[in-house]
């Protein structure tokens, strides 16, 4: 398995910045993101309806640009986690992570023995259809696959210290909208209760040496999150970037005097 640049950055205390894909399942998407300087491409299966076939194509074309990929699967279940990895994903994010047991299930499903219980199949997409020493491939995959627990509920925040303590979890990601919704204060991101929840997640990450992650919608938002201590950021997404850029251009053209 190829070296995971994002894991290396985060392990060394650096920042990794990528972007998200929710809509445009294009063979060029990964290469465009890489050309723009993204460290990773976050691909969503929870809300998009994308299948493993779509993920396989996006991952394959992203690998051509040496872009690190992470897939948010729809649930913490072995068959969706292992299949996303087998089609080539470099990492997995599970939604609604609410307990250490759920975080351990992610690890068990994503890592080969002796770390986990992922089933073995080699010479396929995830190892670039290559031959070679299977034992070495297992060792490399266990070392390079990155795992992310998405904490986005009140229960998840209550258990965030235990989640962050789980070995092999690399990133604890804050699901800001769903967390505020779970707290009964949807979109109130300056509410004292919400801010205390954010601090609790950041403290758990510092304590256990995990990188906190966040989706940001614009540059000021991203700078504020970096100042807070978040080290893994997804800058917007394909559909929002397209819509905003198009709106800016059309709006500017319509304002020009004729």
Backbone as CSV, one residue per row, in Angstrom:
resi,resn,N_x,N_y,N_z,CA_x,CA_y,CA_z,C_x,C_y,C_z
1,UNK,0.854,-1.191,0.000,0.000,0.000,0.000,0.888,1.239,0.000
2,UNK,0.478,2.265,-0.727,1.295,3.470,-0.837,1.287,4.253,0.486
3,UNK,2.335,5.018,0.736,2.387,5.828,1.961,1.231,6.823,2.014
4,UNK,0.702,7.041,3.200,-0.429,7.941,3.394,0.086,9.292,3.878
5,UNK,0.108,10.259,2.979,0.657,11.577,3.294,-0.123,12.277,4.403
6,UNK,-1.424,12.090,4.428,-2.250,12.745,5.446,-1.924,12.200,6.833
7,UNK,-1.811,10.876,6.949,-1.450,10.300,8.238,-0.104,10.835,8.717
8,UNK,0.828,10.967,7.801,2.158,11.467,8.163,2.077,12.909,8.663
9,UNK,1.347,13.749,7.947,1.191,15.138,8.363,0.591,15.233,9.760
10,UNK,-0.483,14.498,9.986,-1.179,14.579,11.263,-0.336,13.991,12.385
11,UNK,0.357,12.909,12.087,1.208,12.275,13.094,2.319,13.221,13.541
12,UNK,2.769,14.076,12.626,3.852,15.018,12.933,3.332,16.341,13.489
13,UNK,2.019,16.411,13.763,1.440,17.610,14.343,1.127,18.703,13.349
14,UNK,1.188,18.380,12.063,0.907,19.367,11.018,-0.591,19.411,10.697
15,UNK,-0.945,20.237,9.742,-2.325,20.420,9.308,-2.526,19.764,7.948
16,UNK,-3.656,19.075,7.765,-4.039,18.522,6.464,-5.322,19.204,6.010
17,UNK,-5.322,19.684,4.775,-6.484,20.391,4.241,-6.890,19.742,2.924
18,UNK,-8.151,19.384,2.844,-8.676,18.782,1.630,-10.014,19.394,1.275
19,UNK,-10.800,18.640,0.519,-12.137,19.089,0.161,-13.051,17.880,0.074
20,UNK,-14.343,18.143,-0.104,-15.352,17.088,-0.054,-16.063,16.922,-1.382
21,UNK,-16.518,15.699,-1.632,-17.275,15.396,-2.845,-18.627,14.816,-2.455
22,UNK,-19.665,15.500,-2.870,-21.029,15.076,-2.585,-21.870,14.900,-3.852
23,UNK,-21.425,15.458,-4.961,-22.318,15.545,-6.120,-21.682,15.156,-7.439
24,UNK,-20.478,15.624,-7.720,-19.915,15.480,-9.056,-19.015,14.246,-9.130
25,UNK,-19.568,13.143,-9.538,-18.822,11.885,-9.647,-18.097,11.865,-10.993
26,UNK,-17.090,12.717,-11.097,-16.352,12.885,-12.342,-14.972,12.267,-12.227
27,UNK,-14.486,11.610,-13.300,-13.122,11.070,-13.269,-12.059,12.132,-13.054
28,UNK,-12.389,13.390,-13.331,-11.407,14.451,-13.164,-11.388,15.083,-11.791
29,UNK,-12.343,14.722,-10.933,-12.502,15.446,-9.672,-11.258,15.358,-8.787
30,UNK,-10.723,14.162,-8.607,-9.556,13.995,-7.755,-8.358,14.744,-8.280
31,UNK,-8.156,14.705,-9.590,-7.003,15.394,-10.171,-7.164,16.910,-10.096
32,UNK,-8.398,17.385,-10.231,-8.638,18.818,-10.058,-8.344,19.237,-8.620
33,UNK,-8.796,18.431,-7.661,-8.549,18.745,-6.253,-7.055,18.724,-5.945
34,UNK,-6.371,17.714,-6.462,-4.922,17.625,-6.239,-4.208,18.809,-6.874
35,UNK,-4.624,19.199,-8.071,-4.013,20.332,-8.748,-4.223,21.640,-8.013
36,UNK,-5.312,21.700,-7.229,-5.581,22.897,-6.434,-4.829,22.893,-5.108
37,UNK,-4.133,21.792,-4.819,-3.339,21.724,-3.599,-3.944,20.942,-2.463
38,UNK,-5.064,20.266,-2.707,-5.713,19.500,-1.637,-4.845,18.324,-1.204
39,UNK,-4.824,18.074,0.101,-4.127,16.905,0.627,-4.980,15.648,0.505
40,UNK,-6.288,15.826,0.564,-7.176,14.662,0.526,-8.514,15.036,-0.095
41,UNK,-9.227,13.998,-0.512,-10.595,14.142,-1.013,-11.504,13.286,-0.148
42,UNK,-12.467,13.941,0.458,-13.463,13.310,1.323,-14.664,12.952,0.438
43,UNK,-14.976,11.668,0.345,-16.073,11.204,-0.508,-17.212,10.693,0.365
44,UNK,-18.407,11.186,0.105,-19.529,10.868,0.982,-20.432,9.778,0.414
45,UNK,-20.694,8.762,1.220,-21.686,7.745,0.868,-22.924,7.828,1.757
46,UNK,-22.865,8.654,2.804,-23.993,8.714,3.741,-25.192,9.440,3.148
47,UNK,-24.936,10.552,2.473,-26.032,11.405,2.011,-26.176,11.458,0.491
48,UNK,-25.252,10.859,-0.253,-25.256,11.024,-1.708,-25.974,9.919,-2.466
49,UNK,-26.076,8.758,-1.865,-26.598,7.613,-2.599,-25.563,6.944,-3.479
50,UNK,-24.300,7.382,-3.385,-23.246,6.769,-4.189,-22.994,5.328,-3.748
51,UNK,-22.738,4.480,-4.722,-22.444,3.072,-4.466,-20.942,2.850,-4.415
52,UNK,-20.536,1.617,-4.097,-19.119,1.281,-4.135,-18.542,1.423,-5.537
53,UNK,-19.365,1.222,-6.560,-18.883,1.392,-7.933,-18.465,2.837,-8.191
54,UNK,-19.275,3.778,-7.709,-18.922,5.191,-7.869,-17.656,5.520,-7.097
55,UNK,-17.572,5.042,-5.857,-16.389,5.274,-5.039,-15.154,4.674,-5.710
56,UNK,-15.301,3.483,-6.269,-14.172,2.816,-6.929,-13.610,3.672,-8.051
57,UNK,-14.504,4.277,-8.853,-14.054,5.123,-9.952,-13.377,6.390,-9.430
58,UNK,-13.983,7.030,-8.428,-13.411,8.258,-7.891,-12.059,8.000,-7.237
59,UNK,-11.948,6.887,-6.523,-10.684,6.558,-5.873,-9.613,6.261,-6.916
60,UNK,-9.951,5.472,-7.927,-8.970,5.099,-8.946,-8.416,6.322,-9.655
61,UNK,-9.269,7.267,-9.994,-8.803,8.455,-10.700,-8.078,9.409,-9.758
62,UNK,-8.415,9.387,-8.475,-7.692,10.195,-7.497,-6.300,9.633,-7.239
63,UNK,-6.180,8.308,-7.241,-4.878,7.681,-7.024,-3.893,8.069,-8.126
64,UNK,-4.413,8.313,-9.331,-3.542,8.729,-10.425,-2.860,10.056,-10.117
65,UNK,-3.492,10.868,-9.268,-2.910,12.154,-8.868,-2.244,12.065,-7.507
66,UNK,-2.129,10.853,-6.970,-1.537,10.632,-5.649,-2.257,11.434,-4.574
67,UNK,-3.570,11.555,-4.724,-4.399,12.252,-3.743,-4.921,11.238,-2.738
68,UNK,-4.796,11.537,-1.462,-5.289,10.650,-0.411,-6.812,10.750,-0.353
69,UNK,-7.479,9.617,-0.196,-8.936,9.594,-0.180,-9.450,9.057,1.152
70,UNK,-10.589,9.583,1.568,-11.300,9.048,2.724,-12.775,8.982,2.371
71,UNK,-13.423,7.904,2.755,-14.830,7.685,2.423,-15.659,7.683,3.699
72,UNK,-16.684,8.528,3.731,-17.650,8.431,4.827,-18.687,7.391,4.432
73,UNK,-18.655,6.284,5.138,-19.616,5.211,4.882,-20.927,5.553,5.570
74,UNK,-22.036,4.898,5.170,-23.327,5.257,5.756,-23.563,4.731,7.163
75,UNK,-22.767,3.760,7.614,-22.987,3.184,8.938,-21.726,2.457,9.379
76,UNK,-21.613,2.233,10.681,-20.466,1.498,11.221,-20.761,0.010,11.132
77,UNK,-20.600,-0.525,9.936,-20.872,-1.943,9.675,-19.718,-2.516,8.863
78,UNK,-19.340,-3.744,9.206,-18.174,-4.352,8.575,-18.257,-4.325,7.055
79,UNK,-19.392,-4.739,6.507,-19.441,-4.926,5.056,-19.306,-3.617,4.286
80,UNK,-19.761,-2.491,4.834,-19.601,-1.232,4.100,-18.188,-0.665,4.300
81,UNK,-17.616,-0.869,5.478,-16.261,-0.379,5.743,-15.239,-1.155,4.914
82,UNK,-15.298,-2.488,4.992,-14.309,-3.317,4.292,-14.435,-3.168,2.778
83,UNK,-15.649,-3.038,2.279,-15.820,-2.914,0.822,-15.281,-1.589,0.316
84,UNK,-15.481,-0.511,1.068,-14.927,0.780,0.642,-13.403,0.736,0.602
85,UNK,-12.806,0.033,1.557,-11.354,-0.115,1.542,-10.904,-1.015,0.396
86,UNK,-11.630,-2.075,0.139,-11.234,-2.994,-0.930,-11.286,-2.345,-2.307
87,UNK,-12.176,-1.366,-2.508,-12.208,-0.684,-3.806,-11.158,0.418,-3.889
88,UNK,-10.388,0.623,-2.797,-9.235,1.488,-2.897,-9.151,2.684,-1.981
89,UNK,-10.173,2.919,-1.150,-10.123,4.082,-0.265,-8.922,4.000,0.665
90,UNK,-8.299,5.143,0.928,-7.167,5.206,1.844,-7.604,5.304,3.295
91,UNK,-8.849,5.679,3.512,-9.326,5.832,4.882,-10.830,5.783,4.947
92,UNK,-11.335,5.658,6.170,-12.764,5.542,6.421,-13.176,6.502,7.526
93,UNK,-14.303,7.166,7.316,-14.975,7.931,8.362,-16.319,7.271,8.642
94,UNK,-16.635,7.074,9.914,-17.955,6.552,10.270,-18.787,7.677,10.881
95,UNK,-20.056,7.791,10.501,-20.912,8.844,11.046,-21.480,8.463,12.403
96,UNK,-21.968,9.481,13.123,-22.691,9.276,14.376,-21.955,8.350,15.334
97,UNK,-20.655,8.545,15.493,-19.886,7.716,16.429,-20.213,8.168,17.850
98,UNK,-20.700,7.249,18.648,-21.192,7.618,19.969,-20.550,6.856,21.120
99,UNK,-19.627,5.956,20.836,-19.047,5.162,21.918,-17.686,4.618,21.514
100,UNK,-16.917,4.233,22.527,-15.642,3.572,22.271,-15.863,2.246,21.561
101,UNK,-16.954,1.567,21.879,-17.256,0.288,21.232,-17.447,0.479,19.733
102,UNK,-18.126,1.551,19.350,-18.333,1.824,17.927,-17.004,2.175,17.252
103,UNK,-16.167,2.945,17.924,-14.850,3.272,17.367,-14.010,2.012,17.210
104,UNK,-14.092,1.108,18.177,-13.340,-0.155,18.075,-13.873,-1.019,16.949
105,UNK,-15.187,-0.973,16.683,-15.749,-1.722,15.564,-15.199,-1.193,14.238
106,UNK,-15.024,0.116,14.143,-14.394,0.693,12.951,-12.995,0.116,12.772
107,UNK,-12.217,0.105,13.837,-10.858,-0.424,13.761,-10.873,-1.900,13.387
108,UNK,-11.723,-2.675,14.036,-11.803,-4.104,13.756,-12.183,-4.375,12.304
109,UNK,-13.050,-3.550,11.744,-13.537,-3.760,10.376,-12.537,-3.296,9.327
110,UNK,-11.666,-2.347,9.692,-10.778,-1.717,8.712,-9.372,-2.284,8.705
111,UNK,-8.947,-2.918,9.786,-7.574,-3.390,9.896,-7.525,-4.914,9.844
112,UNK,-6.457,-5.423,9.224,-6.241,-6.861,9.144,-5.742,-7.400,10.487
113,UNK,-5.906,-8.715,10.714,-5.305,-9.320,11.905,-3.794,-9.072,11.912
114,UNK,-3.203,-8.910,13.080,-3.779,-9.114,14.404,-4.476,-7.886,14.977
115,UNK,-4.464,-6.764,14.254,-5.070,-5.535,14.776,-6.588,-5.609,14.713
116,UNK,-7.116,-6.105,13.576,-8.556,-6.195,13.384,-8.949,-7.521,12.776
117,UNK,-10.050,-7.504,12.036,-10.549,-8.754,11.457,-10.972,-8.575,9.993
118,UNK,-10.392,-7.601,9.315,-10.718,-7.389,7.902,-10.328,-8.614,7.088
119,UNK,-11.224,-9.012,6.209,-10.952,-10.153,5.345,-9.923,-9.815,4.280
120,UNK,-9.148,-10.825,3.884,-8.020,-10.609,2.971,-8.386,-10.894,1.527
121,UNK,-8.038,-9.963,0.665,-8.120,-10.162,-0.789,-7.054,-9.263,-1.398
122,UNK,-6.111,-9.860,-2.118,-4.993,-9.091,-2.652,-4.926,-9.223,-4.166
123,UNK,-4.180,-8.310,-4.789,-4.147,-8.267,-6.238,-5.403,-7.658,-6.816
124,UNK,-6.089,-6.823,-5.988,-7.312,-6.150,-6.446,-7.097,-4.637,-6.359
125,UNK,-8.181,-3.856,-6.346,-8.063,-2.404,-6.461,-7.234,-1.774,-5.350
126,UNK,-7.413,-2.227,-4.111,-6.787,-1.525,-3.001,-5.264,-1.627,-3.000
127,UNK,-4.703,-2.678,-3.627,-3.243,-2.766,-3.730,-2.783,-2.639,-5.184
128,UNK,-3.595,-1.896,-5.963,-3.255,-1.580,-7.360,-3.033,-2.821,-8.214
129,UNK,-3.787,-3.888,-7.913,-3.772,-5.115,-8.723,-2.364,-5.702,-8.825
130,UNK,-1.575,-5.500,-7.791,-0.177,-5.902,-7.842,0.043,-7.271,-7.197
131,UNK,1.104,-7.917,-7.606,1.545,-9.130,-6.929,2.468,-8.708,-5.789
132,UNK,2.965,-9.679,-5.045,3.887,-9.334,-3.969,3.571,-10.059,-2.688
133,UNK,4.329,-9.745,-1.678,4.257,-10.399,-0.381,2.998,-9.959,0.360
134,UNK,2.067,-10.879,0.596,0.812,-10.550,1.268,1.046,-10.097,2.707
135,UNK,2.016,-10.691,3.358,2.306,-10.311,4.739,2.758,-8.849,4.801
136,UNK,3.591,-8.445,3.861,4.038,-7.048,3.805,2.867,-6.123,3.495
137,UNK,1.975,-6.567,2.625,0.811,-5.737,2.284,-0.095,-5.537,3.496
138,UNK,-0.272,-6.596,4.286,-1.083,-6.483,5.497,-0.458,-5.479,6.455
139,UNK,0.831,-5.595,6.649,1.541,-4.696,7.557,1.428,-3.246,7.084
140,UNK,1.606,-3.029,5.790,1.544,-1.672,5.251,0.126,-1.105,5.321
141,UNK,-0.866,-1.921,4.989,-2.250,-1.451,5.040,-2.639,-1.066,6.462
142,UNK,-2.260,-1.884,7.429,-2.576,-1.563,8.819,-1.901,-0.269,9.263
143,UNK,-0.715,-0.010,8.733,0.011,1.193,9.119,-0.504,2.446,8.410
144,UNK,-0.953,2.312,7.166,-1.250,3.492,6.351,-2.735,3.854,6.264
145,UNK,-3.637,2.935,6.546,-5.074,3.244,6.481,-5.431,4.207,7.604
146,UNK,-6.100,5.309,7.252,-6.455,6.275,8.308,-7.933,6.206,8.621
147,UNK,-8.232,6.340,9.921,-9.582,6.122,10.422,-10.067,7.354,11.181
148,UNK,-11.314,7.679,10.938,-11.888,8.909,11.468,-13.243,8.616,12.103
149,UNK,-13.395,9.021,13.348,-14.666,8.901,14.059,-15.373,10.247,14.013
150,UNK,-16.553,10.265,13.437,-17.332,11.499,13.317,-18.256,11.614,14.532
151,UNK,-17.986,12.578,15.375,-18.767,12.800,16.601,-19.733,13.943,16.329
152,UNK,-21.024,13.658,16.414,-22.010,14.658,16.003,-23.319,14.560,16.774
153,UNK,-23.256,13.989,17.978,-24.443,13.906,18.827,-24.057,14.212,20.267
154,UNK,-25.070,14.484,21.083,-24.835,14.718,22.506,-24.175,13.498,23.141
155,UNK,-24.650,12.303,22.796,-24.056,11.084,23.346,-22.604,10.944,22.926
156,UNK,-22.309,11.274,21.679,-20.935,11.213,21.208,-20.019,12.139,21.979
157,UNK,-20.486,13.358,22.257,-19.683,14.299,23.041,-19.500,13.791,24.466
158,UNK,-20.536,13.203,25.037,-20.419,12.662,26.394,-19.350,11.575,26.462
159,UNK,-19.172,10.850,25.354,-18.216,9.741,25.317,-16.963,10.056,24.507
160,UNK,-16.733,11.329,24.187,-15.661,11.665,23.246,-14.285,11.326,23.803
161,UNK,-14.091,11.411,25.100,-12.788,11.059,25.658,-12.495,9.583,25.427
162,UNK,-13.484,8.732,25.636,-13.302,7.291,25.422,-13.120,6.976,23.945
163,UNK,-13.810,7.698,23.077,-13.658,7.496,21.629,-12.242,7.860,21.195
164,UNK,-11.773,9.014,21.649,-10.434,9.479,21.267,-9.339,8.577,21.833
165,UNK,-9.644,7.854,22.893,-8.648,6.974,23.515,-8.435,5.677,22.741
166,UNK,-9.297,5.373,21.776,-9.210,4.093,21.064,-7.982,4.102,20.149
167,UNK,-7.148,3.105,20.297,-5.974,2.963,19.438,-6.402,2.802,17.982
168,UNK,-5.619,3.339,17.085,-5.797,3.262,15.629,-6.779,4.296,15.077
169,UNK,-7.503,5.008,15.931,-8.300,6.144,15.454,-7.339,7.315,15.251
170,UNK,-7.346,7.893,14.062,-6.424,8.983,13.739,-7.044,10.357,13.922
171,UNK,-8.325,10.484,13.561,-9.001,11.778,13.567,-10.343,11.648,14.279
172,UNK,-10.642,12.609,15.141,-11.979,12.738,15.721,-12.588,13.986,15.102
173,UNK,-13.574,13.776,14.259,-14.151,14.853,13.443,-15.413,15.388,14.113
174,UNK,-15.541,16.697,14.156,-16.721,17.326,14.734,-17.780,17.537,13.656
175,UNK,-18.930,16.910,13.814,-20.061,17.137,12.910,-20.893,18.280,13.456
176,UNK,-20.557,19.496,13.061,-21.088,20.674,13.738,-22.592,20.847,13.598
177,UNK,-23.127,20.631,12.391,-24.564,20.866,12.213,-25.370,19.831,12.987
178,UNK,-25.043,18.548,12.799,-25.811,17.517,13.491,-25.647,17.613,15.002
179,UNK,-24.466,18.021,15.468,-24.288,18.172,16.903,-25.218,19.260,17.438
180,UNK,-25.244,20.403,16.777,-26.131,21.476,17.245,-27.586,21.031,17.193
181,UNK,-27.930,20.244,16.174,-29.300,19.737,16.062,-29.612,18.766,17.195
182,UNK,-28.649,17.884,17.502,-28.819,16.934,18.584,-28.980,17.635,19.932
183,UNK,-28.344,18.792,20.063,-28.420,19.551,21.311,-29.693,20.384,21.416
184,UNK,-30.501,20.404,20.357,-31.726,21.196,20.365,-31.495,22.667,20.089
185,UNK,-30.327,22.982,19.523,-29.992,24.382,19.192,-29.453,24.435,17.760
186,UNK,-30.231,23.971,16.780,-29.716,23.848,15.417,-29.121,25.157,14.890
187,UNK,-27.902,25.052,14.362,-27.121,26.127,13.742,-26.685,27.222,14.712
188,UNK,-26.905,27.055,15.990,-26.485,28.070,16.968,-25.045,27.771,17.402
189,UNK,-24.109,28.090,16.521,-22.722,27.695,16.727,-21.951,28.614,17.681
190,UNK,-22.623,29.641,18.198,-22.018,30.480,19.240,-22.697,30.262,20.590
191,UNK,-23.614,29.321,20.657,-24.310,29.030,21.917,-23.297,28.493,22.932
192,UNK,-23.356,28.921,24.179,-22.382,28.450,25.181,-22.325,26.935,25.319
193,UNK,-23.463,26.263,25.242,-23.462,24.800,25.362,-22.724,24.155,24.192
194,UNK,-22.929,24.700,23.000,-22.241,24.173,21.827,-20.738,24.404,21.951
195,UNK,-20.345,25.593,22.346,-18.920,25.903,22.475,-18.249,25.020,23.522
196,UNK,-18.964,24.704,24.601,-18.410,23.795,25.607,-18.218,22.395,25.022
197,UNK,-19.140,21.965,24.152,-19.016,20.657,23.506,-17.793,20.628,22.589
198,UNK,-17.573,21.708,21.854,-16.395,21.791,20.987,-15.119,21.710,21.822
199,UNK,-15.083,22.455,22.906,-13.909,22.428,23.784,-13.665,21.026,24.332
200,UNK,-14.730,20.323,24.621,-14.603,18.965,25.160,-13.972,18.039,24.125
201,UNK,-14.390,18.167,22.861,-13.804,17.348,21.805,-12.328,17.701,21.602
202,UNK,-12.009,18.975,21.567,-10.625,19.391,21.372,-9.738,18.912,22.529
203,UNK,-10.267,18.971,23.737,-9.496,18.521,24.895,-9.228,17.021,24.818
204,UNK,-10.214,16.252,24.381,-10.035,14.800,24.245,-8.976,14.484,23.198
205,UNK,-8.972,15.233,22.108,-7.965,15.020,21.066,-6.570,15.346,21.569
206,UNK,-6.435,16.451,22.278,-5.123,16.808,22.833,-4.640,15.740,23.808
207,UNK,-5.520,15.263,24.645,-5.161,14.284,25.669,-4.655,12.984,25.062
208,UNK,-5.287,12.557,23.970,-4.983,11.244,23.411,-4.184,11.306,22.110
209,UNK,-3.721,12.504,21.749,-2.866,12.634,20.578,-3.569,12.384,19.263
210,UNK,-4.841,12.755,19.179,-5.609,12.589,17.947,-5.820,13.950,17.275
211,UNK,-5.969,13.943,15.965,-6.186,15.181,15.231,-7.678,15.500,15.176
212,UNK,-8.094,16.686,15.605,-9.492,17.067,15.455,-9.782,17.555,14.036
213,UNK,-10.936,17.160,13.497,-11.298,17.526,12.132,-12.595,18.300,12.060
214,UNK,-12.767,19.059,10.960,-13.952,19.914,10.816,-14.142,20.250,9.342
215,UNK,-15.378,20.355,8.908,-15.736,20.888,7.591,-15.890,22.397,7.721
216,UNK,-15.223,23.158,6.838,-15.337,24.615,6.881,-15.894,25.106,5.550
217,UNK,-16.590,26.232,5.603,-17.320,26.691,4.426,-16.661,27.860,3.700
218,UNK,-15.707,28.513,4.350,-15.033,29.641,3.721,-13.698,29.862,4.436
219,UNK,-12.902,30.769,3.919,-11.563,30.990,4.475,-11.609,31.530,5.904
220,UNK,-12.433,32.561,6.209,-12.479,33.022,7.603,-12.883,31.920,8.576
221,UNK,-13.838,31.091,8.175,-14.262,29.969,9.005,-13.094,29.006,9.220
222,UNK,-12.365,28.710,8.151,-11.238,27.798,8.253,-10.134,28.341,9.145
223,UNK,-9.824,29.629,9.012,-8.787,30.235,9.845,-9.182,30.199,11.316
224,UNK,-10.468,30.425,11.580,-10.943,30.376,12.965,-10.818,28.970,13.541
225,UNK,-11.112,27.960,12.725,-11.002,26.581,13.209,-9.539,26.189,13.440
226,UNK,-8.659,26.635,12.580,-7.233,26.367,12.792,-6.758,27.022,14.085
227,UNK,-7.219,28.236,14.344,-6.825,28.929,15.572,-7.353,28.206,16.806
228,UNK,-8.495,27.547,16.674,-9.055,26.774,17.785,-8.251,25.508,18.074
229,UNK,-7.567,25.006,17.052,-6.791,23.788,17.247,-7.164,22.648,16.327
230,UNK,-8.124,22.853,15.430,-8.457,21.807,14.457,-7.303,21.670,13.471
231,UNK,-6.960,20.420,13.125,-5.795,20.183,12.270,-6.113,19.419,10.988
232,UNK,-7.350,18.997,10.826,-7.758,18.298,9.600,-9.028,18.971,9.108
233,UNK,-8.913,19.716,8.025,-10.032,20.514,7.537,-10.434,20.098,6.135
234,UNK,-11.745,19.973,5.932,-12.276,19.845,4.579,-12.814,21.215,4.178
235,UNK,-12.200,21.788,3.152,-12.629,23.108,2.693,-13.788,22.954,1.718
236,UNK,-14.991,23.220,2.194,-16.209,23.235,1.392,-16.410,21.901,0.656
237,UNK,-17.176,21.937,-0.434,-17.440,20.718,-1.210,-17.668,21.085,-2.666
238,UNK,-17.681,20.061,-3.500,-17.806,20.282,-4.938,-19.028,21.119,-5.300
239,UNK,-20.187,20.788,-4.752,-21.418,21.485,-5.150,-21.458,22.914,-4.631
240,UNK,-20.993,23.141,-3.407,-21.005,24.489,-2.849,-19.979,25.377,-3.538
241,UNK,-18.807,24.830,-3.836,-17.784,25.614,-4.528,-18.253,26.007,-5.930
242,UNK,-18.857,25.063,-6.628,-19.372,25.345,-7.969,-20.448,26.425,-7.919
243,UNK,-21.398,26.263,-7.006,-22.508,27.219,-6.925,-22.013,28.614,-6.554
244,UNK,-21.089,28.693,-5.582,-20.602,29.996,-5.144,-19.795,30.687,-6.225
245,UNK,-18.890,29.926,-6.882,-18.087,30.523,-7.942,-18.960,31.003,-9.097
246,UNK,-19.956,30.196,-9.444,-20.858,30.578,-10.533,-21.685,31.796,-10.147
247,UNK,-22.195,31.829,-8.920,-22.982,32.972,-8.464,-22.145,34.242,-8.444
248,UNK,-20.887,34.111,-7.985,-20.015,35.290,-7.955,-19.783,35.834,-9.366
249,UNK,-19.495,34.934,-10.299,-19.217,35.375,-11.661,-20.430,35.973,-12.343
250,UNK,-21.568,35.297,-12.246,-22.791,35.805,-12.882,-23.211,37.126,-12.255
251,UNK,-23.127,37.185,-10.904,-23.492,38.427,-10.233,-22.623,39.587,-10.653
252,UNK,-21.317,39.354,-10.784,-20.405,40.418,-11.198,-20.686,40.877,-12.630
253,UNK,-20.969,39.935,-13.519,-21.254,40.284,-14.906,-22.537,41.099,-15.021
254,UNK,-23.524,40.758,-14.233,-24.807,41.459,-14.308,-24.701,42.883,-13.746
255,UNK,-23.718,43.101,-12.874,-23.563,44.442,-12.299,-22.778,45.387,-13.210
256,UNK,-22.065,44.810,-14.187,-21.251,45.639,-15.070,-22.145,46.524,-15.933
257,UNK,-21.807,47.812,-16.064,-22.609,48.700,-16.919,-22.470,48.271,-18.389
258,UNK,-23.530,48.498,-19.129,-23.514,48.129,-20.548,-23.620,49.391,-21.393
